[in-house]
Amino acid sequence: MLYPLHFTYITRACHMSLTSLSKTRQRSMLMILGDLNIHVDDATDSGASKLSDILASHSLHQHMKSLTHISGHTLDLFITRDDLPVAMSPIDPPLLSDHSFIVAECASPPPSSESAYSRLVRNWHSLDIDVFVAIYRHLTS
């Protein structure tokens, strides 16, 4: 799951992470899920355009087509390899939070004995609060 402060800030990191993931066994299942905070429903959003280019360059597909946020944007994404069929259930408006609950169904091949589990997570201990605050102030000024 990726959660960028601002998409231009993490474009290179996103591309490098996807490049690393794409070097795994080509037929292995890959899913990227979560609130990427990019308005993929807005054709004029530069972050959405960059994400689309990055996904296309790695043969990945973003399946979420419905609005997922109370403000009327598609922020929560469901990304897989191009060749994995995914059936998205209808998305209801947000009820318990500002994001909708997302349900999808996809065929999962049985794991092989060579399967490996990989997870990328943010290392919160290495977060530089001063840099974070400076970037936030710059973006909101």
Contact map, one row per residue, 1 for C-alpha under 8 A:
111000000000000000000000000000011111000000000000000000000000000000000000000000000000000000000000000000000000000000000001100000000000000000000
111100000000000000000000000000000111000000000000000000000000000000000000000000000000000000000000000000000000000000000000100000000000000000000
111110000000000000000000000000000011100000000000000000000000000000000000000000000000000000000000000000000000000000000000000000000000000000000
011111101100000000000000000000000001100000000000000000000000000000000000000000000000000000000000000000000000000000000000000000000000000000000
001111101100000000000000000000000000000000000000000000000000000000000000000000000000000000000000000000000000000000000000000000000000000100000
000111111100000000000000000000000000000000000000000000000000000000000000000000000000000000000000000000000000000000000000000000000000000000000
000111111110000000000000000000000000010000000010000000000000000000000000000000000000000000000000000000000000000000000000000000000000000000000
000001111110000000000000000000000000000000000010000000000000000000000000000000000000000000000000000000000000000000000000000000000000000000000
000111111111000000000000000000000000000000000000000000000000000000000000000000000000000000000000000000000000000000000000000000000000000000000
000111111111110000000000000000000000000000000000000000000000000000000000000000000000000000000000000000000000000000000000000000000000000000000
000000111111111000000000000000000000000000000000011000000000000000000000000000000000000000000000000000000000000000000000000000000000000000000
000000001111111100000000000000000000000000000000000000000000000000000000000000000000000000000000000000000000000000000000000000000000000000000
000000000111111110000000000000000000000000000000000000000000000000000000000000000000000000000000000000000000000000000000000000000000000000000
000000000111111111000000000000000000000000000000000000000000000000000000000000000000000000000000000000000000000000000000000000000000000000000
000000000011111111100000000000000000000000000000000001000000000000000000000000000000000000000000000000000000000000000000000000000000000000000
000000000001111111110000000000000000000000000000000000000000000000000000000000000000000000000000000000000000000000000000000000000000000000000
000000000000111111111000000000000000000000000000000000000000000000000000000000000000000000000000000000000000000000000000000000000000000000000
000000000000011111111100000000000000000000000000000000000100000000000000000000000000000000000000000000000000000000000000000000000000000000000
000000000000001111111110000000000000000000000000000000000100000000000000000000000000000000000000000000000000000000000000000000000000000000000
000000000000000111111111000000000000000000000000000000000000000000000000000000000000000000000000000000000000000000000000000000000000000000000
000000000000000011111111000000000000000000000000000000000000000000000000000000000000000000000000000000000000000000000000000000000000000000000
000000000000000001111111110000000000000000000000000000000100000000000000000000000000000000000000000000000000000000000000000000000000000000000
000000000000000000111111110000000000000000000000000000000000000000000000000000000000000000000000000000000000000000000000000000000000000000000
000000000000000000011111110100000000000000000000000000000000000000000000000000000000000000000000000000000000000000000000000000000000000000000
000000000000000000000111111100000000000000000000000000000000000000000000000000000000000000000000000000000000000000000000000000000000000000000
000000000000000000000111111100000000000000000000000000000000000000000000000000000000000000000000000000000000000000000000000000000000000000000
000000000000000000000000111110000000000000000000000000000000000000000000000000000000000000000000000000000000000000000000000000000000000000000
000000000000000000000001111111000000000000000000000000000000000000000000000000000000000000000000000000000000000000100000000000000000000000000
000000000000000000000000001111100000000000000000000000000000000000000000000000011001000000000000000000000001100000000000000000000000000000000
000000000000000000000000000111110000000000000000000000000000000000000000000000011000000000000000000000000000000000000000000000000000000000000
000000000000000000000000000011111000000000000000000000000000000000000000000001111000000000000000000000000000000000000000000000000000000000000
100000000000000000000000000001111100000000000000000000000000000000000000000011110000000000000000000000000000000000000000000000000000000000000
100000000000000000000000000000111110000000000000000000000000000000000000000111100000000000000000000000000000000000000000000000000000000000000
110000000000000000000000000000011111000000000000000000000000000000000000000111000000000000000000000000000000000000000000000000000000000000000
111000000000000000000000000000001111100000000000000000000000000000000000001110000000000000000000000000000000000000000000000000000000000000000
111100000000000000000000000000000111110000000000000000000000000000000000001110000000000000000000000000000000000000000000000000000000000000000
001100000000000000000000000000000011111000000000000000000000000000000000001100000000000000000000000000000000000000000000000000000000000000000
000000100000000000000000000000000001111100000011000000000000000000000000011000000000000000000000000000000000000000000000000000000000000000000
000000000000000000000000000000000000111111001011000000000000000000000000111000000000000000000000000000000000000000000000000000000000000000000
000000000000000000000000000000000000011111101011100000000000000000000000111000000000000000000000000000000000000000000000000000000000000000000
000000000000000000000000000000000000001111100001000000000000000010100000110000000000000000000000000000000000000000000000000000000000000000000
000000000000000000000000000000000000001111111001000000000000000000000000100000000000000000000000000000000000000000000000000000000000000000000
000000000000000000000000000000000000000111111001100000000000000000000000000000000000000000000000000000000000000000000000000000000000000000000
000000000000000000000000000000000000000001111100100000000000000000000000000000000000000000000000000000000000000000000000000000000000000000000
000000000000000000000000000000000000001101111111100000000000000000000000000000000000000000000000000000000000000000000000000000000000000000000
000000000000000000000000000000000000000000011111110000000000000000000000000000000000000000000000000000000000000000000000000000000000000000000
000000110000000000000000000000000000011100001111111000000000000000000000000000000000000000000000000000000000000000000000000000000000000000000
000000000000000000000000000000000000011111101111111100000000000000000000000000000000000000000000000000000000000000000000000000000000000000000
000000000000000000000000000000000000000100111111111110000000000000000000000000000000000000000000000000000000000000000000000000000000000000000
000000000010000000000000000000000000000000000111111111000000000000000000000000000000000000000000000000000000000000000000000000000000000000000
000000000010000000000000000000000000000000000011111111100000000000000000000000000000000000000000000000000000000000000000000000000000000000000
000000000000000000000000000000000000000000000001111111110000000000000000000000000000000000000000000000000000000000000000000000000000000000000
000000000000000000000000000000000000000000000000111111111000000000000000000000000000000000000000000000000000000000000000000000000000000000000
000000000000001000000000000000000000000000000000011111111100000000000000000000000000000000000000000000000000000000000000000000000000000000000
000000000000000000000000000000000000000000000000001111111111110000000000000000000000000000000000000000000000000000000000000000000000000000000
000000000000000000000000000000000000000000000000000111111111100000000000000000000000000000000000000000000000000000000000000000000000000000000
000000000000000000000000000000000000000000000000000011111111000000000000000000000000000000000000000000000000000000000000000000000000000000000
000000000000000001100100000000000000000000000000000001111111000000000000000000000000000000000000000000000000000000000000000000000000000000000
000000000000000000000000000000000000000000000000000000111111100000000000000000001100000000000000000000000000000000000000000000000000000000000
000000000000000000000000000000000000000000000000000000111111110000000000000000111100000000000000000000000000000000000000000000000000000000000
000000000000000000000000000000000000000000000000000000110011111000000000000000111100000000000000000000000000000000000000000000000000000000000
000000000000000000000000000000000000000000000000000000100001111100000000000011110000000000000000000000000000000000000000000000000000000000000
000000000000000000000000000000000000000000000000000000000000111110000000000011110000010100000000000000000000000000000000000000000000000000000
000000000000000000000000000000000000000000000000000000000000011111000000010111000000000100000000000000000000000000000000000000000000000000000
000000000000000000000000000000000000000010000000000000000000001111100000010000000000000000000000000000000000000000000000000000000000000000000
000000000000000000000000000000000000000000000000000000000000000111110000010000000000000000100000000000000000000000000000000000000000000000000
000000000000000000000000000000000000000010000000000000000000000011111001111000000000000000100000000000000000000000000000000000000000000000000
000000000000000000000000000000000000000000000000000000000000000001111101111100000000000000101100001110000000000000000000000000000000000000000
000000000000000000000000000000000000000000000000000000000000000000111111111100000000000000001100011100000000000000000000000000000000000000000
000000000000000000000000000000000000000000000000000000000000000000011111100000000000000000001100011100000000000000000000000000000000000000000
000000000000000000000000000000000000000000000000000000000000000000001111100000000000000000000000010000000000000000000000000000000000000000000
000000000000000000000000000000000000000000000000000000000000000000111111110000000000000000000000000000000000000000000000000000000000000000000
000000000000000000000000000000000000001111000000000000000000000000111111111000000000000000000000000000000000000000000000000000000000000000000
000000000000000000000000000000000000011110000000000000000000000111111001111110000000000000000000000000000000000000000000000000000000000000000
000000000000000000000000000000000011111100000000000000000000000000111000111110000000000000000000000000000000000000000000000000000000000000000
000000000000000000000000000000001111100000000000000000000000000100011000011111000000000000000000001000000000000000000000000000000000000000000
000000000000000000000000000000011111000000000000000000000000011100000000011111100000000000000000000000000000000000000000000000000000000000000
000000000000000000000000000000111100000000000000000000000000011100000000000111110000000000000000000000000000000000000000000000000000000000000
000000000000000000000000000000111000000000000000000000000001111000000000000011111000000000000000000000000000000000000000000000000000000000000
000000000000000000000000000011110000000000000000000000000001111000000000000001111101000000000000000000000000000000000000000000000000000000000
000000000000000000000000000011100000000000000000000000000011100000000000000000111111000000000000000000000000000000000000000000000000000000000
000000000000000000000000000000000000000000000000000000000011100000000000000000011111100000000000000000000000000000000000000000000000000000000
000000000000000000000000000000000000000000000000000000000000000000000000000000001111100000000000000000000000000000000000000000000000000000000
000000000000000000000000000010000000000000000000000000000000000000000000000000011111110000000000000000000110000000000000000000000000000000000
000000000000000000000000000000000000000000000000000000000000000000000000000000000111111000000000000000000110000000000000000000000000000000000
000000000000000000000000000000000000000000000000000000000000001000000000000000000001111100000000000000011110000000000000000000000000000000000
000000000000000000000000000000000000000000000000000000000000000000000000000000000000111110000000000000011100000000000000000000000000000000000
000000000000000000000000000000000000000000000000000000000000001100000000000000000000011111000000000000111000000000000000000000000000000000000
000000000000000000000000000000000000000000000000000000000000000000000000000000000000001111100000000001111000000000000000000000000000000000000
000000000000000000000000000000000000000000000000000000000000000000000000000000000000000111110000000000100000000000000000000000000000000000000
000000000000000000000000000000000000000000000000000000000000000001110000000000000000000011111000000111100000000000000000000000000000000000000
000000000000000000000000000000000000000000000000000000000000000000000000000000000000000001111100000110000000000000000000000000000000000000000
000000000000000000000000000000000000000000000000000000000000000000011100000000000000000000111110001100000000000000000000000000000000000000000
000000000000000000000000000000000000000000000000000000000000000000011100000000000000000000011111111110000000000000000000000000000000000000000
000000000000000000000000000000000000000000000000000000000000000000000000000000000000000000001111111100000000000000000000000000000000000000000
000000000000000000000000000000000000000000000000000000000000000000000000000000000000000000000111111000000000000000000000000000000000000000000
000000000000000000000000000000000000000000000000000000000000000000000000000000000000000000000111111100000000000000000000000000000000000000000
000000000000000000000000000000000000000000000000000000000000000000001110000000000000000000000111111100000000000000000000000000000000000000000
000000000000000000000000000000000000000000000000000000000000000000011100000100000000000000001111111110000000000000000000000000000000000000000
000000000000000000000000000000000000000000000000000000000000000000011100000000000000000000111110111111000000000000000000000000000000000000000
000000000000000000000000000000000000000000000000000000000000000000010000000000000000000000110100001111100000000000000000000000000000000000000
000000000000000000000000000000000000000000000000000000000000000000000000000000000000000010100000000111110000000000000000000000000000000000000
000000000000000000000000000000000000000000000000000000000000000000000000000000000000000111100000000011111000000000000000000000000000000000000
000000000000000000000000000000000000000000000000000000000000000000000000000000000000011110000000000001111100000000000000000000000000000000000
000000000000000000000000000000000000000000000000000000000000000000000000000000000000011110000000000000111110000000000000000000000000000000000
000000000000000000000000000000000000000000000000000000000000000000000000000000000001111000000000000000011111000000000000000000000000000000000
000000000000000000000000000000000000000000000000000000000000000000000000000000000001110000000000000000001111100000000000000000000000000000000
000000000000000000000000000010000000000000000000000000000000000000000000000000000000000000000000000000000111110000000000000000000000000000000
000000000000000000000000000010000000000000000000000000000000000000000000000000000000000000000000000000000011111000000000000000000000000000000
000000000000000000000000000000000000000000000000000000000000000000000000000000000000000000000000000000000001111100000000000000000000000000000
000000000000000000000000000000000000000000000000000000000000000000000000000000000000000000000000000000000000111111100000000000000000000000000
000000000000000000000000000000000000000000000000000000000000000000000000000000000000000000000000000000000000011111100000000000000000000000000
000000000000000000000000000000000000000000000000000000000000000000000000000000000000000000000000000000000000001111100000000000000000000000000
000000000000000000000000000000000000000000000000000000000000000000000000000000000000000000000000000000000000001111110000000000000000000000000
000000000000000000000000000100000000000000000000000000000000000000000000000000000000000000000000000000000000001111111000000000000000000000000
000000000000000000000000000000000000000000000000000000000000000000000000000000000000000000000000000000000000000001111100000000000000000000000
000000000000000000000000000000000000000000000000000000000000000000000000000000000000000000000000000000000000000000111110000000000000000000000
000000000000000000000000000000000000000000000000000000000000000000000000000000000000000000000000000000000000000000011111000000000000000000000
000000000000000000000000000000000000000000000000000000000000000000000000000000000000000000000000000000000000000000001111100000000000000000000
100000000000000000000000000000000000000000000000000000000000000000000000000000000000000000000000000000000000000000000111110000000000000000000
110000000000000000000000000000000000000000000000000000000000000000000000000000000000000000000000000000000000000000000011111000000000000000000
000000000000000000000000000000000000000000000000000000000000000000000000000000000000000000000000000000000000000000000001111100000000000000000
000000000000000000000000000000000000000000000000000000000000000000000000000000000000000000000000000000000000000000000000111111100000000000000
000000000000000000000000000000000000000000000000000000000000000000000000000000000000000000000000000000000000000000000000011111100000000000000
000000000000000000000000000000000000000000000000000000000000000000000000000000000000000000000000000000000000000000000000001111100000000000000
000000000000000000000000000000000000000000000000000000000000000000000000000000000000000000000000000000000000000000000000001111110000000000000
000000000000000000000000000000000000000000000000000000000000000000000000000000000000000000000000000000000000000000000000001111111001000000000
000000000000000000000000000000000000000000000000000000000000000000000000000000000000000000000000000000000000000000000000000001111111000000000
000000000000000000000000000000000000000000000000000000000000000000000000000000000000000000000000000000000000000000000000000000111111100000000
000000000000000000000000000000000000000000000000000000000000000000000000000000000000000000000000000000000000000000000000000000011111110000000
000000000000000000000000000000000000000000000000000000000000000000000000000000000000000000000000000000000000000000000000000000011111111000000
000000000000000000000000000000000000000000000000000000000000000000000000000000000000000000000000000000000000000000000000000000111111111100000
000000000000000000000000000000000000000000000000000000000000000000000000000000000000000000000000000000000000000000000000000000001111111110000
000000000000000000000000000000000000000000000000000000000000000000000000000000000000000000000000000000000000000000000000000000000111111111000
000000000000000000000000000000000000000000000000000000000000000000000000000000000000000000000000000000000000000000000000000000000011111111100
000010000000000000000000000000000000000000000000000000000000000000000000000000000000000000000000000000000000000000000000000000000001111111110
000000000000000000000000000000000000000000000000000000000000000000000000000000000000000000000000000000000000000000000000000000000000111111111
000000000000000000000000000000000000000000000000000000000000000000000000000000000000000000000000000000000000000000000000000000000000011111111
000000000000000000000000000000000000000000000000000000000000000000000000000000000000000000000000000000000000000000000000000000000000001111111
000000000000000000000000000000000000000000000000000000000000000000000000000000000000000000000000000000000000000000000000000000000000000111111
000000000000000000000000000000000000000000000000000000000000000000000000000000000000000000000000000000000000000000000000000000000000000011111
